[in-house]
Amino acid sequence: MSRILLVDDDPLMHQLIESALAGQGHTMRHASGGEEGLAMLEREPFDLVLLDFVMPGMTGVEFMSRVRRTHHTVKCMMITAFGTPEAVIGALREQVCDFLPKPFTIAELRAAVATALSACSVGDIEVISASPEWIELRIPCTLDAVPPLQRLMKQFKADLPPQTYESIAYAFREMLNNAIEHGGKLDPSRYVTVSCVRLKRAIIYRIKDPGEGFDPKQLPHAAINNPSDNPAQHILVREEKGMRAGGFGILLAGQMVDELVYNQKCNELMFIKYL
């Protein structure tokens, strides 16, 4: 049974989260502010802390910073409607497990809590650059890091039109999955480097994996190499090789953004979305 501490000054949020997590095998305790939450952590152990970013007396990032001084292994997940680049980067530096923006569904909350308790891959992310205009991260090669990382990165694109953000998010997810799975061989001791540069009229992503690269023309299992007279050929190839369904990533990602280019080795790519 997992022990969860909720630190939030909103009584309604306490009721909502406790109701959502009821029957999930957790013991819930509550604190209305940072100082109370820190005091409770000193008195009893917890497996996970759910906390709001905006609290009386201290922010969620300040709370996590104080927690890390004495409780190095406790997992934290930030829940907030006030996601700013500063909050996201601060949370990453303090090894947050996830960043769940309000409003969220019960299913999203339960899934995020389950992931944080079982695997906290985001906590292993290294922040190289923390400028809102230039984010650079080193990400362990595990697919568990991708969904929470997408939620974290969404905070930097909150001002974009939904269609523009969705296009960027799709390309980012597909290219990062490929880098982790094929370049990093799903080895969490290896890392993918991701950069996101925000310009006045464009957003540029750079993803570099630790692999040996590949020849894009030698991927019969990818839709990008299907002949014009057989647009489903790669599906048969994947079935013959016993591969999972898919193979559309590079093709669709290239359609979602304005430019997508690889380096000569093809273990590094950049894509650009003009604003």
N, C-alpha and C positions, 0 to 999 in steps of 0.2 A: 504493500500500500504506500502510495506517494504522499508526502506532506508538502502542501503548497501554501505559501504566504502571499496574500493579496495586499498590496500597499496602494491605497487610493482614497481620496477624500470624498468621493461620491458614494453615498449609501446605496443609491439605485444600482450603481455598477457592481457593488458587492453582492446585491441580491441577484442580479442578472448572471454574473459569473458563477456564483455558487449553485444557482439553479441549473445552469448549462452543464456544469461538471458533476452534478449529482448523479450517483450511480456509476461513475467512471472509475471507482476505486481510489479516490483521493480523500485525504483529510484536509479541510480548508481552515485556515486561520486568517484573521483580518487585522489590518492596521490602517488608521486614517491619515497617517502622515509618515514622513521619513524617519523622524526621531523615534516614534513608536515602533516602526518596523525594525530599525536597527536594534532597539532594546529587545524585541522579541527574538531576533536572530541570536542575540547573546545568551538568551535563556534556553532555547530549544533548537534542535536541528531541523532544517527544511531541505527538500530536494529541489524546489523551484520557487522563485519569487516572481510574481506578476506585479508590475508596477506602472503607474501612470507617469507621463513625463512632467506634467504640471501638478505640483503638490505644494501645500503650505510649507514654507520654511526652506525647502530645497527642491531642486529639479530631480527627475529620475536619474539623469546622468550623474549628478552629485551624489545621490544615494548609492549608485553602483560603485562610484569611486571609493566611497567610505567602506562599502561592503568588501571590496577587493583587498583592503588593507589587512583584514583579519580572516576573511572567509574566501579563500582562493578558489575553491571548487564549487561553490553554490551556483546554480544556474539561474539566470535572470532573463525574463522576457518583458519587453516594454510595450505597453498598450496605450495609445494616445491618439487624439484627434489633432494634435499640434506637431505633426512631424515636420521638422525643418532640417536642412542639410547639417546644421550644427548639432542637432540632437542625434541624427543618424550616425554621424562620424564619432561623436562622443560615446554613443552606445557601442559602436564597433570597437573603439579603443578599450572599452571596459569589458570586452568579451561577452556582449549580449548574445543570447541564443536565437532570438527572433525579435521582429519588430512588427506588431500587428496593429495596423491603423484602424481607427473607428470611422464609420460603423463597420462591424464585422458580424458574420453569421455565427450561429451556435456551432455549425459544422466546422467553420474555419477556426474557431477558438479551440474546439476539441482536437482538431488535427494538429494545430500549432503546439498545444500543450503536450500531446503525445510525442511529437517529434523532438521537442526540447528535452523531454525526460529520457528518451531513448538514445538520441544522438544530437550533439550540439556542435555541428560542423562549423557553423558561423563563428563560434567562439575561437576557432583556429585560424580565422582570417587575419592576415597582417595588413595593417593600414600603412601604405607607403606615402601617399599624398592625400591630404585632408582638405584641400581647398575646394569649395563648392563648384568652382569652375574647372577643377582638375582632380578627379577622384582616381586613385590608383590602389589596387588591392592585389594581394597574393592569396589565392584560394586553393585549399586542398582538393585533390582530385577525387572527390566523392560526390555523387549525384544528390546526396542529402543536403548539400550546401546550396543547391540551385533555387528551390522554391523560396526559402526564407531570404536569400540574397535578392531575389526579384522583388520581394516586398520591401526590402531595405532600399533598393535602388529606385523604386517607384516614388519615394519621397522627393527625389531630386527632379522629377519630371511632373510634379503636381500641377504646374501651370500650363502644361501642354494640352492641346485638344485631344480628346479621348482616342480618336482614330490614329493620330500621330503617335501617341504613347503606345497604343496596342501594337502598331507596326514595329516600333523599336523594341518593345518587350518580346515579341515573337522572335525577331532576329537574334536578340541577345540570348534568349533561352536556348534556341537551336544551336547557335554557334558555340556557346559555353558548354552545352551537353556534349557536342562533338569533341571539343578540346579535352574535356575531362575523361570521356569514355575511350576515345581512340588515341588521342595524344598522350594523356596521362595514364591510360590503361587502368583506370579506377583504383589507382594506388594513392591512398591518402597521405603518404609520405612525400609525394611529388606535388608540385604546385603549378597552377595556371595564373598568369598575370593578366589582370584586366584593368584597362584605363578608360575613363569616360571624361571627355573634354567638352565643355559647354561653351560654344561661341555665340556671337550675336545672332547669326543666321544659320547655324548648323550645330548638330551634335555628332561627335566622332567617338566611336568605340574601337578599342584595340584589344585583341585577345591573343595571347601567346602561350602555347602549351609546351611541355618539356619533351615532346616526341621527336621522332626523326623526320617528320613531314610525310607528304604523300603526293602522288600525281593525280590531280583532279580528273584527268582523262581516263585513268585506270580504276574507275569505281563503277563496275557494272551493276552493283547493288544500289546505286544512287539514281534517283529520277532525273538528275541533271544530264545524264548520259544516255537517256532513252532515245532511240531513233525516232524521227518524226512520224514514221508509219506504225510505230508500236509504243505508244505512251505508257504502257504498263509493263514493259519488259523487265524492269528492275524488280517488280513484285515476284515474278517467277524465279529470278536469280536468288532473291532473299529466301524464298521457300526452299529452294534446292540446297542452300547453304545452312538452313536451319536458323536463320536470323529472325529477330523480332520484326513485326510489321513496322513500316516506316520508309525511310529513304528519301523523303521529300524535303528535308531540312535545308540543304544548300540552295535548292531550286526556289523554294518559297521565300527563304530569307532574302535572296537576291531580288525578289519581286517586292518585298516589303520596304526595302530601303532604297536610297537613290544611287549609292555606289557601294560595291563590295569587292575588295581586292585582297589577294594573298601575296605574301612574300615569295621569293623564288623557292625556298625550301617547303613552303606551304605548312609550316607549323605556327604561322602568325598571320593574322588577318586584321583588316580595318574595314569598318562600314560607316557610312555617312548618311545622315538624314537631314535634309535641308529644311529650315523653318520658314 
